[in-house]
Amino acid sequence: MLKDLMTSRRFAPLFWCQLCSALNDNFLKNALVILILFGFAGSGPAGGAYSEMLVTATGIALIAPFFFLSGLGGEIADRYDKALVARRIRMAEIPIAALAAVGFFLHSVPVLFVALSLFGMVAALFGPVKYGILPEKLSTAELPAGNALVEGATFLAILVGTITGGIAISEARGAEFVVGVIVALATVSWGFASLIPTKGPAAPGLKITRNPLVSTFALLSELKTDWRLWSGGHIVSWFWVVGFVALSLLPVVVKASLGGSESVVTLCLAVFTIGIATGSLLAARASHGQPNLSLVPVGALLMAIFSLAIAGITAFTAPSPEPLSAAQVLQSPMGLALIASFLGLAVAGGLFVVPTFAAVQAWAPVERRARVIAGVNVLNAAYMLFGGALVAGLQAAGVSSSMLFAATGVLNFVVIALLARAWGREVFVEAARFAAL
């Protein structure tokens, strides 16, 4: 099925369009992070005392628009043909990429922040189109596989964009290379969007709300009217919080607990991405004809176990006095255990989120499917913003990364209890049967 989807015009253009888009967002974000911290081509720190705050702000610049604009994006996606909306949104990204180019050539952090915020706005408007169009193009049996490919590609784009953006801007003449990549990816993404087949609008008579905040809160109120969609949205959002926290703490844990170098951070990021993709594909293969919701409590339990494992490893491991390379960490039992735990956490996350999101897409009524996805995106953004602020506050208060991972593990058990309340015992009976296979 995966091969058929990747060669089908129903799915392939959307897949490559969103992959290029997510890659571009993260490529620009990390190039800006390195610019803030070190300046162009290692010319020195660019942010001074404010550099850490500015680095945090880059993440907010990409995430915050999802809270404010997802509602508007959902209404537009339902009101008009989603394929045509995708083309217009992706076309709008090209002049934004040109603005980013101006920022790099002028060495202007403010201009680059404006460009990054506009990239976040485009991504927020595109989210309901991307996930709302999948149920229109794919059958219910194909939805888990389609979601698995999209989720895996998104994390791959985050990894590749994070690594290559930082490396590119650090090199001599890095600005010219970064500019070329950003403009090229925006153009290629628009090209793939132009290949998405049209189908017609789902709700042609829908009136667009002019105030984005009004539409955002209206979407959340509407989402609450369907308990399955409301609970499914919160479950998907919990996955994004766990992923956000894990990726935020990963570099700190690698350095503070293992004494690992930058190469170890890159290795762990790669392992985490591979784990998400693996878990997503396993969830797709375990779904036969419909989303396999029995995988969700299994994934939550495994996320709890591996979060607690990471907490235990990091609490009782003394860092090396000298920075360790990736090869040295792989020869260390504790290093291997930590990497395996990050891999397990990521695989569990894929098992957890793919069937849930596929179910939400299948449950959503056709005429308001994009708005349902938009509502879920609003919840995702709210969870990540709140989770990020909470983690930052606890870190400022002196709470260790080990304790934060332990708290994440304990909260996953709470999520399991909430799953039992939301979806009933039947899902857990099926989960027990699946685990016994």
C-alpha positions, 0 to 999 in steps of 0.5 A: 500500500505504501508503494502504491500511495507514493506513486499515486497522484492522489497522494504523492504531490501532497506528500512532496509538497508538505515535505519541502515545506516542513524542510524549509521551515526548519532549515530557515529556523535553525539557520537563524538560530546559528546566526543568533548564537554565532553570527555568520561563518563563525564571526562571533556571537550575534545575540549577546545576553539576549541570544538564548531568549531569541533562540527560544523565540524562533520556536514560538515564531513558528508555533504561535501562528497555529493557535491564531490562524488555524481556525481561519485556515480550516474555514478557507479549506472547507469553503474552497477547493483544497487543492487550489488553496494549497497552490495559493498558499504555497505560491505565497511562500515564494515572496516570503522566501525572497524576504528571508533572502533579503534578511540573510544578505543584510545580516538582519535578525529582525527581518529574518524573524519577520520572514520566519513568522510569515513561514509559520503563518503559511504553515498554520494555514496549510495544516488544515488543507494538508490533513483535511485533503487526505480523507478526500483522496484516500480510503479509510483503509489507506488513511493510516498509511497516508498519515504514517508517511506524512508524520514520518516525513515531517519528523525527517524534515525537522531533522534534516532541516535542523542539521543542514540549516545550522551547517550551511549558515556556518560555512563561508558564503553560507548565506548565499547557499541558504538563500538558494535552498530556501527559495528553491524549496519554496518554488518546488513545494509550489510546483508539487502543490500544482499537481494535487488533483482538484475535487471541489469545495466541501462547504461552498456556502460557508461564510468566512469569519473575518476575525481569526480569534473568533473563528479559532474559539468557535472551532474549539467550541464546535469540536467540543460538541463531538466527544470523540473528536474532542478527546481525539484532538487532546490525545494527538496534542499530547503526542506533540507535547511529549515530542516537543519536550523530548526534542527540547531536552535531548541536547541538554541530556546528551551534554549534561548526562553523557558529556556528549559532543555535537555529533552525539546530539545529531545521532540522537536526533537521527535515532529519534526521527527514525523511531517516529517513522518506524512507529508510524509505519508499524501502526500503518501495517497493523491497521487493516481496513480502519484505524487500529485504536488498540495501538493507542494505549500500547503506545501510551504505556511504552511512552511512559516506560521509556520516559521513565527509563530516560529519567533513570539513566540520566539521573544515575550517569556521570558525564565524561570530563571530556566531550565524547564522540558518537563512536565513544558513546556507542561503546558505552553501556549507558550511552547505548541504553539512553539511545535505545530509550530515545528510540523506544520513546519515538517508536511508541509515539508513532504507534500512539499518534497515527491511529488516533489522527487517522480516526479523527480524520475518518470521524470528521464530517466531510463538510467540516473536516478541514475545520476539525483538523484546524481545531486539532491544530489549535489544540496542538499549538496550545499544548506545545506553547503551554508545555514549552513555557512550563518546562522553561519555568521548571528549568529556571526553578532548578528542576533537572531534565531527569525529573522532567522526563520522570514527570512525562512518564507519570503523566503518560499513565494519567493519559492511559486512564483518560483513554479508558474514560474516553474510549471505553474498555473495548479499546483496552481489551483489543490492546491486550490482545494485540500485545499478546500477539 
